[in-house]
Amino acid sequence: GTFTSPDYAFREVAYTTEVQVVTTSFHATDPARGGTFTLSYAGRTTEPLSWDASRDEMAVEVQQITGGWEVGKNPIEVVRTEMGNGYSWSITFTANRGDLELLIPDTTRLTGYNPDVTVREHVQGANDLFPGDYTMEVQSVTATATTALSGSFDIEFEGNTATMDYDFTAREFKDALEVMGSIQTVNVERVLLGATAADGVTWIVTFTHAEHEKVQGAGNLGRFLITDTSALGGTEANVAVAQVVRGTNPAFFHIDGLTKGEYFVRVMSFNLVGHSVPSRVEPMTPLGQPSAPRNVNIAVASGTSLGVTWDEPSVLHNDAITQYRVEWYTAEGVPEQQVVTTSADPHVTEVQRVVSAAADETIGGFFTLSFLGETTRDIAFDATAGTVEAELELLSTVNTIDVSRRRSRVALLGTVTVDSSDLDTVTTSEDLSTVLSVGDRLWIAGEEFIVANGGIAAGSIDLADPSDPGTPKALSGSVDDGDYIAYTWAFGYEWTVTFTSHVGNQASLVAEPSTGWTGTRVTLNVDTVTEGLQPLSGTFLLAYDGEFTWPLAHDSSASDVQQALEALVGIATVDVSREKNNNGHSWTVTFTSSVGPQLAISAHGAALTGPSARVSVTRTVTGVLPANYDSYVETDMSSRPSFAYTITGLTKGTAYRVRVLAANTQGFGQVQGS
C-alpha cells in the first residue's frame, strides 16, 4: 500500500487553455487573392484583417475583442502558418478561462477565387479543478443596425420573456432579466460599439443563479432567444445572441478500473513554483456486487425433488458474500420495463445555406446534395426551392425541412451613400463604372434594383425597377440616410434550408457537382447560417428504493445509465436502450435479474436546464412472476466455497428452471441459471 508499489497510478487535473485555429483559403491564386475579413467575439468586432495578416496584427486584434489581460502573461499567443493558397493562425487564449465561443468570421470583403475563412476549436478550454468546481455560463446580446438604433426588442429565456430598450444600462438590463421567472440573479456588463448606444451595444450576461439550478451558477444553460424585433428601429436592425463561455456542471471525479483490495489516495496541488506537499493519505476499499455463482449444476434427487450445487463467484469485489438466493419455476415470466424520459420545449432550429456562384452568367448542369450518407438525385443549377425541398425530403435521413431560394450575391467595392433627397440615386465611394453595366442587379439595405439606363457613372448609380432598366425605382422611406454595403449578383443561387423537424446541431449538407456542371470559376459551397441548439442540458438523478445514482448527463449513453443503476444496492442487473425523442431522450430499463413487479424508479431533474426541462419515469411493462415461482435464501456461509440445496415439493414429470444469485452488502449480483 505504498506510493512506490507496482499498482501506483496517477491522474492530473489542470486548467486547459482554449486554442482556436483561423484559416483563410482560396481555390486558386488567379484571380489574385486579396481583401480583408473580420472576426467577432461577444459582440465586438476586429478592425479589417488582411487575408494574410501578420501574427502580431492578429494577436492585437483578437486581444482587443476578447478583453484578454493578465499581468505577466501574454493574453493571446498566435502562430501563423502558410496553408496552400491561404494562411492559418493558431490562437491560444491564455487569459480567457473555460470553453469559449468560437470566433465568428465575416468574409464579405475578401476577394479572389472562392475565398473563405473557417474557425475551428483545436483545444477545448476547461476551468474546473476540484470536485464541486464549476464555470458560470456567460452569454452576450448584441443589438446593431446599419443606421442609428432605436426602440426595443423582446428576449426569452426558458419560456419567460422581457422587453429590452436598445439603450438599457447594464443595471436596467440586469433588473429586466431578474424579474423573469426563469432567472434569479445575473451580472451584466454593457459595451458600447460606438460613441453611444445608437451605434450599437452589447450586454455581456454572467448567469450567477438560474431559477431551477441545484447549485447556484452551475450548468451549461440554454441560450437567450430573441423573439421579436419589430419595435427595434434602424435600417437592417438586428439582435444576436452568442455563448461567450460555456457553463459547466459541478465537477466530480471517478477512479475506474480498480481490481485489488485496499487502495491509498492522496492529492497534491501544483503551480509555476512546483508541487505542494501531499495531502493526508486516505485508505479506501472499492466495493461492488459479486459476479454470478460458478458451476451451477442440477441433479434429480427424487421424483419430486432436485439437488442444486454451486461454487462461490470468482469476483467478490472486496466484499464477502452474505447470502445466496435459489429460484425455481416452470415457465418464464414477464420482465419489468420502465422508461426514463427527458424532454423540453423546442429551442433553436438549424439553418444551412447552399450557394452557387461564378465569374459570369455561365453556370449550367446539375449538382447533388448529401446528408448523413444519403445523396439526392441530380438537381438543376437553377432549381426552385420546392424542387430542392422535395429532393432532400426523399432521403430517409431528412425529415421535414423548409427551403427558400434567392440569387447569390457578392459585395461591391467600397460603400454607397443614401441621401433621402434623392432616393433613386446613390453615390459610391469607389468607381464602379468599370464593374457594373446597365441592367446589372443590385441589393442595397435588402432592397433589389438594377442599374438604370445610362445610370452608371464614376461616382454614382441610378436605380431602376428589377424588371425594367427604364423604370426608375427609389429606395423605400424606411431606409435611413447613411453608408451601406451594396451587393451585385454572383450569377448563382442561394438555397436556405431550415431543418424544422430536426433537433440540435446537424451534420452539414454536402454539395457536389454532377452531370454537366459548368461555369466560369464556378463554386458550390454549404455554410451554416444558424447552428441548431439542443434545448436540454444539465444533469438528472435516478433513485431506487431510496438510493440515488450519481449525476447523469442529459444525453447519457445507455451504458452510462446502466452502470449508474447497477451500482445501486437494490438493483442487480438491467438492460438499457436509448432512443431520441423530439427534444430529449428515452431510456428503456429492463430488469433482467429481478423477477416480478419491481419498485418504481424515480427521477429528479433539479439540475436539468432548458425551456420547460423535465424528466419522468413511466412503467411500460409490469413485471410478472414466472409460473410456479418459488425461492430459497441461504445465509449459512460455513461451507464456502461450495454450496448445495435440495428443492422439494416439485411436481413429478414437470420441467423446472433454476437460477442462483449471490449477494453482499452492495446487493445481489449477476444471475446464473441451469
C-alpha positions, 0 to 999 in steps of 0.5 A, spaced: 500 500 500 505 504 498 506 510 493 512 506 490 508 499 489 507 496 482 499 498 482 501 506 483 497 510 478 496 517 477 491 522 474 492 530 473 487 535 473 489 542 470 486 548 467 486 547 459 487 553 455 482 554 449 486 554 442 482 556 436 485 555 429 483 561 423 484 559 416 483 563 410 483 559 403 482 560 396 481 555 390 486 558 386 491 564 386 488 567 379 484 571 380 489 574 385 487 573 392 486 579 396 481 583 401 480 583 408 475 579 413 473 580 420 472 576 426 467 577 432 467 575 439 461 577 444 459 582 440 465 586 438 468 586 432 476 586 429 478 592 425 479 589 417 484 583 417 488 582 411 487 575 408 494 574 410 495 578 416 501 578 420 501 574 427 502 580 431 496 584 427 492 578 429 494 577 436 492 585 437 486 584 434 483 578 437 486 581 444 482 587 443 475 583 442 476 578 447 478 583 453 484 578 454 489 581 460 493 578 465 499 581 468 505 577 466 502 573 461 501 574 454 493 574 453 493 571 446 499 567 443 498 566 435 502 562 430 501 563 423 502 558 418 502 558 410 496 553 408 496 552 400 493 558 397 491 561 404 494 562 411 492 559 418 493 562 425 493 558 431 490 562 437 491 560 444 487 564 449 491 564 455 487 569 459 480 567 457 478 561 462 473 555 460 470 553 453 469 559 449 465 561 443 468 560 437 470 566 433 465 568 428 468 570 421 465 575 416 468 574 409 464 579 405 470 583 403 475 578 401 476 577 394 479 572 389 477 565 387 472 562 392 475 565 398 473 563 405 475 563 412 473 557 417 474 557 425 475 551 428 476 549 436 483 545 436 483 545 444 477 545 448 478 550 454 476 547 461 476 551 468 474 546 473 479 543 478 476 540 484 470 536 485 464 541 486 468 546 481 464 549 476 464 555 470 458 560 470 455 560 463 456 567 460 452 569 454 452 576 450 446 580 446 448 584 441 443 589 438 446 593 431 443 596 425 446 599 419 443 606 421 442 609 428 438 604 433 432 605 436 426 602 440 426 595 443 426 588 442 423 582 446 428 576 449 426 569 452 429 565 456 426 558 458 419 560 456 419 567 460 420 573 456 422 581 457 422 587 453 429 590 452 430 598 450 436 598 445 439 603 450 438 599 457 444 600 462 447 594 464 443 595 471 436 596 467 438 590 463 440 586 469 433 588 473 429 586 466 432 579 466 431 578 474 424 579 474 423 573 469 421 567 472 426 563 469 432 567 472 434 569 479 440 573 479 445 575 473 451 580 472 451 584 466 456 588 463 454 593 457 459 595 451 458 600 447 460 599 439 460 606 438 460 613 441 453 611 444 448 606 444 445 608 437 451 605 434 450 599 437 451 595 444 452 589 447 450 586 454 455 581 456 450 576 461 454 572 467 448 567 469 450 567 477 443 563 479 438 560 474 431 559 477 431 551 477 439 550 478 441 545 484 447 549 485 447 556 484 451 558 477 452 551 475 450 548 468 451 549 461 444 553 460 440 554 454 441 560 450 437 567 450 432 567 444 430 573 441 423 573 439 421 579 436 424 585 433 419 589 430 419 595 435 427 595 434 428 601 429 434 602 424 435 600 417 437 592 417 436 592 425 438 586 428 439 582 435 444 576 436 445 572 441 452 568 442 455 563 448 461 567 450 463 561 455 460 555 456 457 553 463 459 547 466 456 542 471 459 541 478 465 537 477 466 530 480 471 525 479 471 517 478 477 512 479 475 506 474 478 500 473 480 498 480 481 490 481 485 489 488 483 490 495 485 496 499 487 502 495 491 509 498 489 516 495 492 522 496 492 529 492 497 534 491 496 541 488 501 544 483 503 551 480 509 555 476 513 554 483 512 546 483 508 541 487 505 542 494 506 537 499 501 531 499 495 531 502 493 526 508 493 519 505 486 516 505 485 508 505 479 506 501 476 499 499 472 499 492 466 495 493 461 492 488 456 486 487 459 479 486 459 476 479 454 470 478 455 463 482 460 458 478 458 451 476 451 451 477 449 444 476 442 440 477 441 433 479 434 429 480 434 427 487 427 424 487 421 424 483 419 430 486 425 433 488 432 436 485 439 437 488 442 444 486 450 445 487 454 451 486 461 454 487 462 461 490 463 467 484 470 468 482 469 476 483 467 478 490 469 485 489 472 486 496 466 484 499 464 477 502 458 474 500 452 474 505 447 470 502 445 466 496 438 466 493 435 459 489 429 460 484 425 455 481 419 455 476 416 452 470 415 457 465 418 464 464 415 470 466 414 477 464 420 482 465 419 489 468 420 495 463 420 502 465 422 508 461 426 514 463 424 520 459 427 527 458 424 532 454 423 540 453 420 545 449 423 546 442 429 551 442 433 553 436 432 550 429 438 549 424 439 553 418 444 551 412 445 555 406 447 552 399 450 557 394 452 557 387 456 562 384 461 564 378 465 569 374 459 570 369 452 568 367 455 561 365 453 556 370 449 550 367 448 542 369 446 539 375 449 538 382 447 533 388 446 534 395 448 529 401 446 528 408 448 523 413 450 518 407 444 519 403 445 523 396 439 526 392 438 525 385 441 530 380 438 537 381 438 543 376 443 549 377 437 553 377 432 549 381 426 552 385 426 551 392 420 546 392 424 542 387 430 542 392 425 541 398 422 535 395 429 532 393 432 532 400 425 530 403 426 523 399 432 521 403 430 517 409 435 521 413 431 528 412 425 529 415 421 535 414 425 541 412 423 548 409 427 551 403 427 558 400 431 560 394 434 567 392 440 569 387 447 569 390 450 575 391 457 578 392 459 585 395 461 591 391 467 595 392 467 600 397 460 603 400 454 607 397 451 613 400 443 614 401 441 621 401 433 621 402 433 627 397 434 623 392 432 616 393 433 613 386 440 615 386 446 613 390 453 615 390 459 610 391 465 611 394 469 607 389 468 607 381 464 602 379 463 604 372 468 599 370 464 593 374 457 594 373 453 595 366 446 597 365 441 592 367 446 589 372 442 587 379 443 590 385 441 589 393 442 595 397 439 595 405 435 588 402 432 592 397 433 589 389 434 594 383 438 594 377 442 599 374 438 604 370 439 606 363 445 610 362 445 610 370 452 608 371 457 613 372 464 614 376 461 616 382 454 614 382 448 609 380 441 610 378 436 605 380 431 602 376 425 597 377 428 589 377 424 588 371 425 594 367 432 598 366 427 604 364 423 604 370 426 608 375 425 605 382 427 609 389 429 606 395 423 605 400 422 611 406 424 606 411 431 606 409 435 611 413 440 616 410 447 613 411 453 608 408 451 601 406 454 595 403 451 594 396 451 587 393 451 585 385 449 578 383 454 572 383 450 569 377 448 563 382 443 561 387 442 561 394 438 555 397 436 556 405 434 550 408 431 550 415 431 543 418 424 544 422 423 537 424 430 536 426 433 537 433 440 540 435 446 541 431 446 537 424 451 534 420 452 539 414 449 538 407 454 536 402 454 539 395 457 536 389 457 537 382 454 532 377 452 531 370 454 537 366 456 542 371 459 548 368 461 555 369 466 560 369 470 559 376 464 556 378 463 554 386 458 550 390 459 551 397 454 549 404 455 554 410 451 554 416 447 560 417 444 558 424 447 552 428 441 548 431 441 548 439 439 542 443 434 545 448 436 540 454 442 540 458 444 539 465 444 533 469 438 528 472 438 523 478 435 516 478 433 513 485 431 506 487 428 504 493 431 510 496 438 510 493 440 515 488 445 514 482 450 519 481 449 525 476 447 523 469 448 527 463 442 529 459 444 525 453 447 519 457 449 513 453 445 507 455 451 504 458 452 510 462 445 509 465 446 502 466 452 502 470 449 508 474 443 503 476 447 497 477 451 500 482 445 501 486 444 496 492 437 494 490 438 493 483 442 487 480 442 487 473 438 491 467 438 492 460 438 499 457 436 502 450 436 509 448 432 512 443 431 520 441 425 523 442 423 530 439 427 534 444 430 529 449 431 522 450 428 515 452 431 510 456 428 503 456 430 499 463 429 492 463 430 488 469 433 482 467 435 479 474 429 481 478 423 477 477 416 480 478 413 487 479 419 491 481 419 498 485 418 504 481 424 508 479 424 515 480 427 521 477 429 528 479 431 533 474 433 539 479 439 540 475 436 539 468 436 546 464 432 548 458 425 551 456 420 547 460 426 541 462 423 535 465 424 528 466 419 522 468 419 515 469 413 511 466 412 503 467 411 500 460 411 493 462 409 490 469 413 485 471 410 478 472 412 472 476 414 466 472 409 460 473 410 456 479 415 461 482 418 459 488 425 461 492 430 459 497 435 464 501 441 461 504 445 465 509 449 459 512 456 461 509 460 455 513 461 451 507 464 456 502 466 455 497 461 450 495 454 450 496 448 445 495 440 445 496 435 440 495 428 443 492 422 439 494 415 439 493 416 439 485 411 436 481 413 429 478 414 429 470 414 437 470 420 441 467 423 446 472 428 452 471 433 454 476 437 460 477 442 462 483 444 469 485 449 471 490 449 477 494 453 482 499 452 488 502 452 492 495 446 487 493 445 481 489 449 480 483 449 477 476 444 471 475 446 464 473 441 459 471 441 451 469 
